[in-house]
């Protein structure tokens, strides 16, 4: 169905429009206004009449043209004036206002009534009729302070509607994603473009942080970027106050050099009354005092953003926890697979040698004894694997009992050397032991059996992963007082195990002390073992008040593992000058 406009009404409107837009003759004064002009939404004058124009030196014919041209009669607040024109032709609602206009060195305060010129039906309005009168004039416009016009109820209602649309748009955008980086940038871009800001920044905030970093920014092309810079909360009072009050704060003279003389508005985003970020926007120095509506807008945007940040952060943490759990599950599965292989290998060997003996496959007593010896070696290997698993289970359950007492370091190293020296010789590796020169014994505080277990583990690994060269086991005294279990000790003993073996690449060294983690699965299968040795050693050493460290320059460059243990009493060290030298 179609509707045809009344032709008489259309003709009447057309005639009225024609008569209005052709105002340039002596009939204008009959409208009863001293100032009458028509404009389009770009601000170009279509017609212009001012009864006082000749007295003020304003040529009506010269007004027809571009609003931005020099020597033109133009509003001081051009952007706000054009926005008003656009609103009037869109809503077809007249508005009354007071505006300051400038012409050369003169300022004119005018009272205006701006009305849309009604177009034909089905055609959008594009022009306005303005009627007004002069209220006052002032010279030297640079020295004039322009009073801020009070917004009308209609302007407040329209602004409120506009702000609500902006909030809805920002909320929709940030709820479409849980990626924090996207949320940061979308927020500053939306605020900056919609409000025509000079600069808008966002800084994440962690509880009790002394500084915040700018991670997202919107700014005009001629402004320097602040992205990545840190802001000290102690020197920027507006930022600290916004965090403390959770209310929008206006700072007239911020301290940061890149803010210059700009006025800034700072508001903290929060979730459940806990701040999680800061938004700061630059305001023009001539900007009027912010209205309660604008402050409410800032607060609502901050609340919406604070909730989005909290949800995105929670999602990120849950995702990280999920990935960590999946990785732990994968490592445990891989560990169990490897351990089951490690247990079956010596067990099958033991059964095989025993079966050979039971079936009478040994040719003589000597070969039978050899079979028994091999089965015994495999049983010891199996015992070591089971012992590692049991130790790990005790550590995980928090039931590892240690008998801490004084331990003679020389006896401990000698005991380890006697048991590991033979293993090194079997692989044609050198094995050296170095101890500090003292006039008395070195006594440490720890569990003798567990310290022995740690050193044997480290030396055993060194022998296992070294094919040529040798291993060096050394100890030295570190004179640094330490406190362990509320007891002060005079220093530490650092035990070092160095080898010339296969080494470990730099990017894989962080896996060495992780439970269930193996640097290289194929290497573990080649050399054997559960992959728990270093992790268990680290837990045991930490339980005795020390720490373990691993050093390697890369694959093929050997490695060094050190651990410390508290020194029970300070030994008397032998100085180099006291060492006997041959005559």
VMD Tcl script that draws the C-alpha trace (Angstrom):
set ca {
  {0.00 0.00 0.00}
  {1.33 3.47 -0.86}
  {0.46 6.86 0.59}
  {0.46 9.95 -1.63}
  {1.00 13.32 0.04}
  {-1.57 16.03 -0.48}
  {-0.43 18.01 -3.45}
  {-1.63 21.30 -1.99}
  {0.36 20.66 1.22}
  {3.44 19.79 -0.83}
  {3.11 22.95 -2.89}
  {2.64 25.00 0.26}
  {5.76 23.60 1.86}
  {7.75 24.11 -1.29}
  {6.63 27.71 -1.54}
  {7.46 28.36 2.14}
  {10.91 26.82 1.73}
  {11.54 28.84 -1.38}
  {10.45 32.06 0.33}
  {12.61 31.38 3.39}
  {15.76 30.37 1.52}
  {15.50 33.41 -0.71}
  {15.46 35.91 2.16}
  {17.65 38.70 0.86}
  {15.24 41.51 0.16}
  {13.39 44.15 2.18}
  {10.75 41.67 3.39}
  {13.13 40.22 6.05}
  {12.50 42.95 8.66}
  {8.84 41.99 8.67}
  {9.81 38.72 10.46}
  {10.29 40.82 13.59}
  {13.87 39.74 14.34}
  {17.07 41.76 14.04}
  {19.08 38.70 12.99}
  {17.82 36.08 10.51}
  {19.86 33.54 8.57}
  {19.61 30.05 7.12}
  {22.29 27.36 7.20}
  {22.89 23.76 6.20}
  {24.28 21.21 8.63}
  {27.87 21.95 7.57}
  {27.46 25.54 8.82}
  {27.46 27.19 5.40}
  {25.25 30.30 5.28}
  {22.53 30.09 2.65}
  {21.04 33.52 3.47}
  {22.08 36.15 6.02}
  {20.43 39.33 7.32}
  {21.36 41.43 10.36}
  {19.86 44.83 10.87}
  {22.97 45.93 12.80}
  {25.31 44.42 10.24}
  {26.27 47.68 8.55}
  {26.94 49.40 11.89}
  {29.12 46.50 13.00}
  {30.95 46.31 9.69}
  {29.49 42.95 8.70}
  {28.69 42.51 5.02}
  {25.67 40.23 4.66}
  {26.66 39.13 1.15}
  {30.15 38.15 2.36}
  {28.64 35.72 4.84}
  {27.45 33.33 2.14}
  {30.09 30.58 1.98}
  {32.29 28.33 4.08}
  {31.95 28.57 7.87}
  {35.67 27.89 8.38}
  {36.88 30.63 6.08}
  {38.83 33.52 7.60}
  {37.02 36.79 8.30}
  {33.67 35.03 8.70}
  {31.00 35.55 11.33}
  {31.25 32.20 13.13}
  {30.44 30.57 16.48}
  {33.30 30.32 18.96}
  {32.44 26.72 19.86}
  {32.19 25.46 16.27}
  {32.03 21.74 17.06}
  {29.27 22.11 19.64}
  {27.33 24.44 17.34}
  {27.48 22.01 14.40}
  {26.45 19.15 16.67}
  {23.43 21.18 17.68}
  {22.52 21.80 14.02}
  {22.79 18.10 13.26}
  {20.60 17.22 16.23}
  {17.90 19.72 15.23}
  {17.58 18.55 11.63}
  {17.56 14.94 12.79}
  {14.94 15.30 15.54}
  {12.99 18.13 13.81}
  {12.73 19.87 17.19}
  {13.56 23.62 17.52}
  {16.03 24.69 20.21}
  {16.71 27.94 21.99}
  {20.24 28.77 23.12}
  {22.78 31.46 23.84}
  {25.99 31.38 21.79}
  {29.08 33.50 21.39}
  {30.08 34.40 17.82}
  {33.30 36.02 16.71}
  {34.11 38.41 13.88}
  {37.63 39.75 13.57}
  {38.49 41.08 17.05}
  {34.90 41.30 18.25}
  {32.80 38.85 20.26}
  {29.00 38.80 20.10}
  {26.71 37.04 22.54}
  {23.50 36.11 20.76}
  {20.22 34.65 21.85}
  {19.07 32.31 19.08}
  {16.08 30.20 18.17}
  {17.10 27.49 15.70}
  {14.30 25.73 13.80}
  {14.47 22.98 11.18}
  {13.15 23.92 7.77}
  {10.56 21.24 7.10}
  {11.27 19.44 3.80}
  {8.78 17.65 1.58}
  {7.45 14.36 2.88}
  {9.95 11.54 2.53}
  {12.92 13.91 2.30}
  {15.33 14.43 5.26}
  {15.81 17.95 6.60}
  {19.13 19.57 5.69}
  {18.70 23.27 6.58}
  {17.73 25.40 9.56}
  {16.22 28.86 10.04}
  {17.91 30.89 12.78}
  {16.37 33.98 14.34}
  {18.09 35.87 17.11}
  {19.07 39.07 18.84}
  {22.27 40.60 20.17}
  {22.79 40.48 23.95}
  {26.27 42.01 24.29}
  {29.56 42.59 22.51}
  {33.14 42.48 23.73}
  {36.46 43.40 22.18}
  {39.79 41.51 22.25}
  {38.40 38.01 22.33}
  {41.58 36.54 23.78}
  {40.96 38.26 27.08}
  {37.29 37.37 27.28}
  {36.14 34.53 29.53}
  {33.17 32.85 27.94}
  {30.57 31.77 30.48}
  {29.47 28.17 30.18}
  {25.87 28.02 28.92}
  {23.57 25.97 31.10}
  {22.25 22.94 29.23}
  {18.51 22.79 28.70}
  {16.38 19.87 29.83}
  {16.14 18.74 26.23}
  {19.94 18.82 25.85}
  {20.36 16.85 29.06}
  {17.85 14.24 27.92}
  {19.54 13.90 24.51}
  {22.99 13.68 26.13}
  {21.76 11.01 28.52}
  {20.38 8.99 25.61}
  {23.66 9.38 23.71}
  {25.72 8.28 26.73}
  {23.52 5.23 27.31}
  {24.02 4.20 23.70}
  {27.78 4.57 24.16}
  {27.75 2.45 27.34}
  {25.69 -0.21 25.59}
  {28.09 -0.26 22.66}
  {31.16 -0.59 24.90}
  {29.46 -3.30 26.99}
  {28.52 -5.30 23.88}
  {32.06 -5.09 22.53}
  {33.86 -6.19 25.69}
  {31.42 -9.03 26.35}
  {32.12 -10.59 22.99}
  {35.58 -11.69 24.06}
  {37.49 -12.93 27.10}
  {40.83 -11.80 25.71}
  {42.09 -9.06 28.02}
  {44.29 -7.42 25.38}
  {41.27 -7.00 23.09}
  {39.12 -5.68 25.95}
  {41.74 -3.04 26.83}
  {42.10 -1.76 23.27}
  {38.40 -1.84 22.37}
  {37.56 0.24 25.44}
  {40.05 3.04 24.78}
  {39.18 3.11 21.08}
  {35.42 3.27 21.77}
  {35.78 6.04 24.34}
  {38.33 8.00 22.33}
  {36.38 8.00 19.07}
  {32.89 8.46 20.52}
  {33.86 11.32 22.85}
  {36.50 12.83 20.52}
  {39.13 12.58 23.22}
  {42.70 13.74 22.81}
  {44.03 10.77 24.79}
  {42.63 7.76 26.64}
  {44.77 5.19 28.49}
  {44.21 2.05 30.60}
  {46.53 0.65 33.27}
  {45.93 -2.75 34.94}
  {46.25 -2.63 38.72}
  {47.39 -5.31 41.15}
  {46.65 -5.01 44.86}
  {49.23 -2.92 46.76}
  {51.18 -2.13 43.56}
  {53.31 1.03 43.74}
  {53.30 1.56 39.96}
  {51.01 0.83 37.04}
  {51.91 0.36 33.36}
  {49.98 1.69 30.37}
  {48.97 -1.31 28.25}
  {46.35 0.25 25.91}
  {46.03 3.74 24.50}
  {44.03 5.93 22.14}
  {45.46 9.31 21.16}
  {45.35 11.90 18.41}
  {47.99 11.54 15.67}
  {49.94 14.61 16.83}
  {50.28 13.28 20.40}
  {53.26 11.24 21.63}
  {52.46 7.67 22.63}
  {52.53 6.71 26.33}
  {52.15 2.98 25.66}
  {54.35 0.90 27.95}
  {55.24 3.75 30.30}
  {54.98 3.36 34.07}
  {53.05 5.75 36.31}
  {54.15 6.13 39.92}
  {51.05 6.17 42.12}
  {52.93 8.06 44.82}
  {53.46 11.10 42.57}
  {50.21 11.04 40.58}
  {47.65 11.93 43.23}
  {44.63 11.52 40.96}
  {45.47 7.87 40.24}
  {45.99 7.04 43.92}
  {42.82 8.91 44.94}
  {40.74 7.12 42.30}
  {41.95 3.77 43.65}
  {41.19 4.77 47.24}
  {37.72 6.25 46.64}
  {36.56 4.33 43.52}
  {35.14 7.66 42.32}
  {36.03 9.71 39.19}
  {38.80 12.20 39.97}
  {39.71 15.30 37.91}
  {43.34 16.47 38.03}
  {44.11 19.92 36.62}
  {47.90 19.63 36.61}
  {49.13 16.01 36.39}
  {52.80 15.44 37.16}
  {53.68 13.11 34.27}
  {55.54 15.00 31.54}
  {53.56 13.49 28.64}
  {50.29 14.74 30.11}
  {51.71 18.25 29.78}
  {49.24 20.89 30.92}
  {46.26 18.73 30.04}
  {43.43 18.23 32.48}
  {42.79 14.55 33.10}
  {39.89 12.50 34.39}
  {40.88 9.29 36.22}
  {38.48 6.55 37.25}
  {39.22 3.13 38.74}
  {37.52 0.03 37.38}
  {36.50 -2.44 40.05}
  {34.77 -5.73 40.74}
  {33.16 -6.40 44.11}
  {34.66 -3.12 45.41}
  {38.19 -4.21 44.51}
  {40.00 -2.04 41.92}
  {41.57 -3.89 39.00}
  {42.49 -1.14 36.51}
  {42.64 2.61 35.94}
  {41.22 4.63 33.02}
  {42.58 8.13 32.38}
  {41.34 10.54 29.69}
  {42.77 13.92 28.73}
  {40.40 16.87 28.72}
  {40.95 20.13 26.89}
  {42.07 22.90 29.21}
  {39.13 25.05 28.16}
  {36.71 22.23 28.90}
  {33.90 23.22 31.25}
  {33.37 21.52 34.57}
  {32.13 17.99 34.06}
  {28.44 17.50 34.70}
  {27.08 14.85 37.06}
  {25.80 13.01 33.98}
  {29.30 12.81 32.51}
  {30.76 11.65 35.82}
  {28.04 9.00 36.06}
  {28.97 7.88 32.54}
  {32.62 7.49 33.59}
  {31.61 5.52 36.67}
  {29.26 3.20 34.75}
  {31.84 2.51 32.04}
  {34.40 1.74 34.76}
  {31.98 -0.64 36.50}
  {31.20 -2.48 33.25}
  {34.88 -2.71 32.36}
  {35.83 -3.83 35.88}
  {33.37 -6.72 35.67}
  {34.65 -7.69 32.21}
  {38.25 -7.60 33.47}
  {37.36 -9.82 36.44}
  {35.60 -12.36 34.21}
  {38.41 -12.38 31.65}
  {41.04 -12.74 34.40}
  {39.14 -15.61 35.99}
  {38.79 -17.31 32.60}
  {42.51 -16.87 31.97}
  {43.37 -18.37 35.35}
  {40.98 -21.28 34.84}
  {42.41 -21.89 31.36}
  {45.96 -21.83 32.74}
  {44.93 -24.22 35.53}
  {43.27 -26.52 33.00}
  {46.37 -26.57 30.81}
  {48.55 -27.16 33.85}
  {46.33 -30.04 34.97}
  {46.38 -31.56 31.47}
  {50.17 -31.23 31.36}
  {50.49 -32.82 34.83}
  {48.22 -35.66 33.74}
  {50.27 -36.17 30.58}
  {53.52 -36.16 32.54}
  {52.16 -38.66 35.07}
  {51.01 -40.96 32.28}
  {54.41 -40.72 30.62}
  {56.11 -41.25 34.00}
  {54.05 -44.36 34.81}
  {54.77 -45.77 31.37}
  {58.48 -45.23 31.85}
  {58.50 -46.59 35.42}
  {56.58 -49.71 34.43}
  {59.20 -50.29 31.74}
  {62.00 -49.67 34.23}
  {60.51 -52.17 36.71}
  {59.83 -54.87 34.11}
  {63.34 -54.73 32.62}
  {65.35 -55.82 35.71}
  {62.54 -58.11 36.86}
  {62.50 -59.95 33.55}
  {66.28 -60.19 33.70}
  {66.21 -61.68 37.19}
  {63.57 -64.23 36.19}
  {65.52 -65.10 33.06}
  {68.81 -65.81 34.86}
  {67.04 -67.80 37.57}
  {65.21 -69.86 34.92}
  {68.53 -70.64 33.23}
  {69.88 -71.98 36.52}
  {66.71 -73.96 37.34}
  {66.65 -75.49 33.85}
  {70.27 -76.56 34.22}
  {71.45 -74.36 31.36}
  {74.68 -73.42 33.16}
  {77.62 -75.39 31.79}
  {79.56 -75.31 35.05}
  {79.58 -73.81 38.51}
  {81.45 -70.72 37.35}
  {78.77 -69.87 34.76}
  {76.05 -70.56 37.32}
  {77.70 -68.11 39.70}
  {77.86 -65.57 36.86}
  {74.12 -65.95 36.31}
  {73.52 -65.42 40.03}
  {75.77 -62.34 40.04}
  {73.85 -60.77 37.13}
  {70.53 -61.54 38.81}
  {71.85 -59.91 42.00}
  {72.86 -56.74 40.10}
  {69.40 -56.54 38.53}
  {67.76 -56.99 41.94}
  {69.79 -54.06 43.33}
  {68.77 -51.93 40.34}
  {65.13 -52.85 40.91}
  {65.51 -51.98 44.59}
  {66.82 -48.51 43.66}
  {63.81 -47.91 41.39}
  {61.35 -49.00 44.07}
  {63.20 -46.90 46.64}
  {62.85 -43.80 44.43}
  {59.12 -44.43 44.04}
  {58.65 -44.91 47.78}
  {60.67 -41.78 48.57}
  {58.61 -39.79 46.11}
  {55.38 -41.09 47.65}
  {56.58 -40.09 51.14}
  {57.56 -36.62 49.97}
  {54.20 -36.10 48.24}
  {52.37 -37.23 51.40}
  {54.56 -35.05 53.62}
  {55.73 -38.06 55.62}
  {59.46 -37.96 54.88}
  {61.12 -38.30 58.30}
  {64.65 -36.95 58.68}
  {67.03 -37.53 61.58}
  {68.94 -34.26 61.68}
  {72.17 -34.35 63.66}
  {75.88 -33.59 63.30}
  {77.49 -35.35 60.32}
  {81.22 -35.68 59.66}
  {81.70 -34.48 56.07}
  {84.97 -36.39 55.53}
  {83.38 -39.69 56.54}
  {80.35 -38.99 54.32}
  {82.46 -38.21 51.22}
  {84.77 -41.16 51.85}
  {81.79 -43.50 52.14}
  {80.36 -42.19 48.85}
  {83.76 -42.40 47.14}
  {84.23 -46.06 48.08}
  {80.85 -47.03 46.61}
  {81.06 -44.92 43.41}
  {84.75 -45.25 42.53}
  {84.27 -48.75 41.09}
  {81.37 -47.64 38.86}
  {83.50 -44.88 37.34}
  {86.40 -47.28 36.66}
  {84.07 -49.73 34.92}
  {83.34 -46.99 32.34}
  {87.03 -45.95 32.14}
  {86.23 -42.60 33.74}
  {88.41 -40.72 36.20}
  {86.93 -40.01 39.64}
  {88.47 -37.28 41.83}
  {87.54 -36.03 45.27}
  {88.52 -32.60 46.61}
  {87.94 -31.36 50.16}
  {88.87 -28.03 51.76}
  {92.09 -27.80 53.76}
  {91.27 -27.58 57.46}
  {93.09 -28.32 60.69}
  {90.01 -30.04 62.08}
  {86.98 -31.92 60.86}
  {84.11 -30.37 58.89}
  {80.83 -31.05 60.66}
  {77.50 -30.36 58.96}
  {73.91 -30.54 60.19}
  {71.73 -33.07 58.36}
  {70.56 -36.64 57.93}
  {73.56 -38.88 57.15}
  {71.66 -41.47 55.09}
  {69.73 -38.86 53.12}
  {72.85 -36.81 52.41}
  {74.57 -39.97 51.21}
  {71.55 -40.76 49.05}
  {71.68 -37.30 47.46}
  {75.41 -37.43 46.70}
  {75.22 -40.99 45.33}
  {72.30 -39.92 43.16}
  {74.21 -36.94 41.74}
  {77.44 -38.91 41.20}
  {75.48 -41.83 39.71}
  {73.81 -39.48 37.21}
  {77.19 -37.97 36.32}
  {78.65 -41.43 35.63}
  {75.57 -42.53 33.68}
  {75.64 -39.51 31.31}
  {79.44 -39.32 30.86}
  {81.22 -41.40 28.20}
  {84.71 -39.97 28.42}
  {86.63 -37.74 30.76}
  {85.65 -37.96 34.39}
  {83.75 -36.82 37.45}
  {84.91 -34.53 40.23}
  {83.29 -34.52 43.69}
  {84.33 -31.53 45.81}
  {83.23 -29.57 48.86}
  {84.00 -26.07 50.13}
  {82.98 -23.95 53.10}
  {80.81 -20.84 52.62}
  {81.20 -18.46 55.55}
  {77.74 -16.97 55.68}
  {75.48 -17.23 58.71}
  {72.19 -18.98 58.04}
  {69.06 -19.66 60.08}
  {67.28 -23.00 59.81}
  {64.47 -24.22 62.07}
  {64.96 -21.19 64.34}
  {68.58 -22.13 64.84}
  {71.57 -20.11 63.63}
  {74.47 -21.85 61.88}
  {77.91 -20.32 61.17}
  {77.89 -21.09 57.47}
  {77.21 -23.61 54.70}
  {79.08 -26.41 52.99}
  {78.66 -26.46 49.22}
  {79.02 -29.90 47.62}
  {79.77 -29.88 43.89}
  {79.53 -32.77 41.38}
  {81.04 -31.86 37.99}
  {81.28 -34.06 34.92}
  {82.40 -33.94 31.29}
  {79.27 -35.66 30.03}
  {76.53 -34.97 27.51}
  {75.24 -31.80 29.24}
  {71.77 -30.27 28.89}
  {70.60 -27.55 26.49}
  {69.71 -24.23 28.09}
  {66.04 -24.37 27.07}
  {65.50 -27.75 28.77}
  {67.23 -27.19 32.11}
  {64.07 -25.93 33.81}
  {62.54 -29.43 33.45}
  {65.27 -31.13 35.46}
  {63.69 -30.61 38.87}
  {60.04 -31.02 37.85}
  {58.29 -34.11 39.15}
  {57.30 -36.57 36.41}
  {59.17 -34.40 33.88}
  {62.00 -35.80 31.80}
  {64.28 -33.66 29.68}
  {64.22 -36.11 26.78}
  {62.05 -39.23 26.72}
  {64.28 -41.00 24.20}
  {67.33 -40.22 26.31}
  {65.60 -41.58 29.42}
  {64.81 -44.83 27.63}
  {68.40 -45.04 26.43}
  {69.99 -44.45 29.84}
  {67.25 -45.80 32.09}
  {65.94 -44.40 35.33}
  {62.64 -43.01 36.61}
  {63.39 -39.32 36.14}
  {62.74 -38.69 39.85}
  {66.34 -38.53 41.06}
  {66.98 -34.79 40.88}
  {63.48 -33.89 42.04}
  {63.80 -36.15 45.09}
  {67.31 -34.85 45.82}
  {66.07 -31.27 45.69}
  {63.23 -32.01 48.13}
  {65.60 -33.78 50.54}
  {68.18 -30.98 50.45}
  {65.52 -28.30 50.96}
  {64.15 -30.27 53.94}
  {67.67 -30.06 55.44}
  {67.91 -26.29 54.96}
  {69.89 -26.19 51.71}
  {69.28 -25.69 48.00}
  {70.20 -27.45 44.75}
  {71.44 -25.77 41.55}
  {72.25 -27.12 38.09}
  {74.68 -25.58 35.59}
  {75.42 -26.56 32.00}
  {76.59 -24.51 29.02}
  {74.71 -26.76 26.61}
  {74.66 -30.20 25.06}
  {78.06 -31.89 24.91}
  {79.60 -29.39 27.35}
  {79.24 -31.29 30.60}
  {77.28 -30.24 33.67}
  {77.71 -29.31 37.33}
  {75.23 -29.86 40.16}
  {75.72 -28.21 43.55}
  {73.85 -28.39 46.82}
  {74.35 -26.78 50.20}
  {73.91 -28.05 53.75}
  {74.21 -26.03 57.01}
  {77.61 -26.03 58.72}
  {77.23 -27.32 62.28}
  {80.37 -25.68 63.63}
  {82.98 -23.36 62.16}
  {86.17 -25.29 61.20}
  {89.65 -23.85 61.47}
  {90.70 -23.24 57.87}
  {94.30 -23.66 56.73}
  {95.60 -20.52 55.04}
  {97.76 -20.88 51.89}
  {100.76 -19.48 53.77}
  {100.44 -22.26 56.37}
  {100.76 -25.06 53.81}
  {104.19 -26.68 53.95}
  {106.23 -26.04 50.84}
  {109.34 -27.97 49.82}
  {112.65 -26.24 50.44}
}
mol new
graphics top color blue
foreach p $ca { graphics top sphere $p radius 0.5 }
foreach p [lrange $ca 0 end-1] q [lrange $ca 1 end] { graphics top cylinder $p $q radius 0.2 }
display resetview
